[in-house]
Amino acid sequence: MFSLIPKDEAFFEMFQKDAHNMVEGSRLLKNMMEDYKNPLEQARRIKDVEHVGDGITHDIARKLNQTFITPIDREDIHDLASALDDILDLVEAVADRFVVFKVAKPTEMAIKLSNILYQASVAVAAGVDVLGKPHADVTECNVRVNSLENEADRLTRDAISALFEEEKDPVAVIKWKEIYEAFEEGTDRCEDVANILERISLKHS
């Protein structure tokens, strides 16, 4: 009897839209680091993408409240939407720090970390794209994101260590430490999404 009740598949489309919007935000941040010309305008564009992401997250929450039977567990829908939103929030927070701190130009390490965050975002979106598909394997997404998160951890440790050894201005140390840690936290949130996707996959394999 219950098999005759349709499950709302629109959640998968909404998650894909959310994930690819998140990738766009991380792409803009990467471009901002590589071509740092007008940080105020570049940060504003990222903020616009973050607003779109907030709207998608709210749409998912509203649909969850209105849907009786969901294609995956309600808890997983909520956790996945929140984790995707967290990535984009951190992308926007990094861009905002460059404006608020009046950073003259990104360091080489900031450029590297932005690229890692972008790659992790792309891997996450690839995992979201196969969500709900028969026999989907999200292991590749999980392995890729985990590797990138480990690389971000290592680079962040190296960057902060170099700051304390080489930077004489204590204010600069505080600013860059906060920026580097925000980049690294963004990759942490990508790993959270990868773990949620794997959890969903194991439940429905």
VEXDREN-2710 file (C-alpha; in Angstrom, 1 decimal):
% VEXDREN-2710
k/r/px/py/pz
1/MET/0.0/0.0/0.0
2/PHE/2.7/2.5/1.0
3/SER/4.6/1.8/-2.2
4/LEU/1.7/3.4/-4.1
5/ILE/2.2/6.7/-2.3
6/PRO/4.6/8.9/-4.4
7/LYS/7.7/10.2/-2.7
8/ASP/8.5/13.8/-3.6
9/GLU/11.7/13.7/-5.7
10/ALA/12.0/17.5/-6.0
11/PHE/14.3/17.5/-3.0
12/PHE/17.1/16.1/-5.2
13/GLU/16.7/18.9/-7.7
14/MET/16.7/21.5/-4.9
15/PHE/19.9/20.0/-3.4
16/GLN/21.6/20.0/-6.8
17/LYS/20.6/23.7/-7.3
18/ASP/21.9/24.5/-3.8
19/ALA/25.2/22.6/-4.4
20/HIS/25.9/24.3/-7.7
21/ASN/25.1/27.7/-6.3
22/MET/27.6/26.9/-3.6
23/VAL/30.2/26.0/-6.2
24/GLU/29.6/29.4/-7.9
25/GLY/30.3/31.2/-4.6
26/SER/33.6/29.3/-4.1
27/ARG/34.5/29.9/-7.8
28/LEU/34.0/33.6/-7.3
29/LEU/36.2/33.5/-4.1
30/LYS/38.9/31.7/-6.0
31/ASN/38.8/34.3/-8.8
32/MET/38.8/37.1/-6.2
33/MET/42.1/35.7/-4.7
34/GLU/43.7/35.2/-8.2
35/ASP/42.5/38.5/-9.7
36/TYR/42.3/40.9/-6.7
37/LYS/41.1/44.1/-8.4
38/ASN/38.0/45.4/-6.7
39/PRO/37.5/43.4/-3.4
40/LEU/34.4/45.4/-2.4
41/GLU/32.6/44.5/-5.6
42/GLN/34.0/41.0/-5.7
43/ALA/32.7/40.4/-2.1
44/ARG/29.3/41.9/-3.0
45/ARG/28.9/39.4/-5.9
46/ILE/29.7/36.5/-3.5
47/LYS/27.2/38.0/-1.0
48/ASP/24.6/37.9/-3.7
49/VAL/25.3/34.2/-4.3
50/GLU/25.1/33.6/-0.6
51/HIS/21.6/35.2/-0.5
52/VAL/20.5/32.9/-3.3
53/GLY/21.7/30.0/-1.2
54/ASP/19.8/31.2/1.8
55/GLY/16.6/31.3/-0.3
56/ILE/17.2/27.7/-1.5
57/THR/17.8/26.5/2.0
58/HIS/14.6/28.1/3.2
59/ASP/12.7/26.5/0.3
60/ILE/14.0/23.1/1.3
61/ALA/12.9/23.7/4.9
62/ARG/9.5/24.8/3.8
63/LYS/9.0/21.8/1.5
64/LEU/10.2/19.5/4.2
65/ASN/7.5/20.9/6.5
66/GLN/4.9/20.4/3.8
67/THR/5.9/16.9/2.7
68/PHE/4.4/13.8/4.3
69/ILE/6.7/11.2/2.7
70/THR/10.2/12.2/1.8
71/PRO/12.6/10.3/-0.5
72/ILE/15.3/10.1/2.2
73/ASP/15.1/10.6/6.0
74/ARG/13.9/14.0/7.2
75/GLU/16.9/14.3/9.5
76/ASP/19.2/13.8/6.5
77/ILE/17.4/16.4/4.4
78/HIS/17.8/18.9/7.2
79/ASP/21.4/18.1/7.9
80/LEU/22.4/18.2/4.2
81/ALA/20.7/21.5/3.6
82/SER/22.3/23.0/6.7
83/ALA/25.8/21.7/5.8
84/LEU/25.6/23.1/2.3
85/ASP/24.5/26.4/3.6
86/ASP/27.5/26.4/6.1
87/ILE/30.0/26.1/3.2
88/LEU/28.6/29.1/1.4
89/ASP/28.4/31.1/4.6
90/LEU/32.1/30.5/5.2
91/VAL/32.9/31.4/1.6
92/GLU/31.1/34.7/2.1
93/ALA/32.8/35.2/5.4
94/VAL/36.3/34.9/3.9
95/ALA/35.5/37.4/1.2
96/ASP/34.0/39.8/3.8
97/ARG/37.2/39.6/5.9
98/PHE/39.3/40.8/3.0
99/VAL/37.1/43.9/2.8
100/VAL/36.7/44.5/6.5
101/PHE/40.4/44.0/7.2
102/LYS/41.3/46.2/4.2
103/VAL/43.7/43.6/2.9
104/ALA/46.0/45.1/0.2
105/LYS/46.4/41.8/-1.6
106/PRO/46.0/38.0/-1.0
107/THR/49.1/36.0/0.0
108/GLU/50.2/33.0/-2.0
109/MET/48.8/30.8/0.7
110/ALA/45.4/32.4/0.5
111/ILE/45.3/31.7/-3.2
112/LYS/46.2/28.1/-2.6
113/LEU/43.6/27.7/0.1
114/SER/40.9/29.3/-2.1
115/ASN/41.7/26.8/-4.8
116/ILE/41.5/23.8/-2.4
117/LEU/38.1/25.1/-1.1
118/TYR/36.9/25.4/-4.7
119/GLN/38.0/21.9/-5.6
120/ALA/36.3/20.5/-2.5
121/SER/33.1/22.3/-3.4
122/VAL/33.2/20.8/-6.9
123/ALA/33.7/17.4/-5.4
124/VAL/30.8/17.9/-3.0
125/ALA/28.5/19.0/-5.9
126/ALA/29.5/15.9/-7.8
127/GLY/28.4/13.8/-4.8
128/VAL/25.1/15.7/-4.6
129/ASP/24.4/15.2/-8.3
130/VAL/24.3/11.4/-7.8
131/LEU/22.1/11.6/-4.7
132/GLY/19.0/9.5/-5.1
133/LYS/20.2/7.7/-8.2
134/PRO/20.1/3.9/-8.2
135/HIS/23.4/2.3/-7.0
136/ALA/25.0/5.7/-6.7
137/ASP/28.6/5.5/-5.3
138/VAL/29.5/8.6/-3.3
139/THR/32.8/7.0/-2.1
140/GLU/34.8/8.9/-4.7
141/CYS/33.4/12.2/-3.4
142/ASN/34.2/11.3/0.2
143/VAL/37.8/10.3/-0.6
144/ARG/38.4/13.4/-2.7
145/VAL/37.0/15.8/-0.2
146/ASN/38.9/14.1/2.7
147/SER/42.2/14.4/0.8
148/LEU/41.6/18.1/0.1
149/GLU/40.6/18.7/3.7
150/ASN/43.8/17.1/4.9
151/GLU/45.8/19.3/2.5
152/ALA/44.0/22.4/3.7
153/ASP/44.8/21.5/7.3
154/ARG/48.5/21.1/6.5
155/LEU/48.7/24.4/4.5
156/THR/46.8/26.3/7.3
157/ARG/49.2/25.0/9.9
158/ASP/52.2/26.0/7.8
159/ALA/50.8/29.4/7.0
160/ILE/50.0/30.2/10.7
161/SER/53.4/28.9/11.8
162/ALA/55.1/31.2/9.2
163/LEU/53.0/34.1/10.4
164/PHE/54.3/33.8/13.9
165/GLU/57.9/33.4/12.7
166/GLU/58.1/36.1/10.0
167/GLU/55.3/38.7/10.6
168/LYS/56.3/41.5/12.9
169/ASP/53.0/43.3/13.0
170/PRO/50.7/41.6/15.6
171/VAL/47.6/43.1/14.0
172/ALA/48.6/41.4/10.7
173/VAL/49.1/38.2/12.5
174/ILE/45.6/38.3/13.9
175/LYS/44.0/39.2/10.6
176/TRP/45.7/36.5/8.5
177/LYS/45.3/33.8/11.2
178/GLU/41.6/34.5/11.1
179/ILE/41.4/34.4/7.3
180/TYR/43.4/31.2/7.0
181/GLU/41.3/29.5/9.6
182/ALA/38.1/30.5/7.8
183/PHE/39.4/29.0/4.6
184/GLU/40.2/25.7/6.5
185/GLU/36.9/25.7/8.2
186/GLY/35.2/25.9/4.8
187/THR/36.9/22.7/3.7
188/ASP/35.9/21.1/7.0
189/ARG/32.2/21.9/6.2
190/CYS/32.8/20.3/2.7
191/GLU/33.9/17.1/4.6
192/ASP/30.7/17.3/6.7
193/VAL/28.6/17.2/3.5
194/ALA/30.6/14.3/2.1
195/ASN/30.0/12.4/5.3
196/ILE/26.3/13.1/5.2
197/LEU/26.1/11.9/1.6
198/GLU/27.9/8.7/2.5
199/ARG/25.6/8.2/5.4
200/ILE/22.6/8.6/3.1
201/SER/24.1/6.3/0.5
202/LEU/24.7/3.5/3.1
203/LYS/21.1/3.8/4.3
204/HIS/19.7/3.4/0.8
205/SER/22.2/1.0/-0.7
END
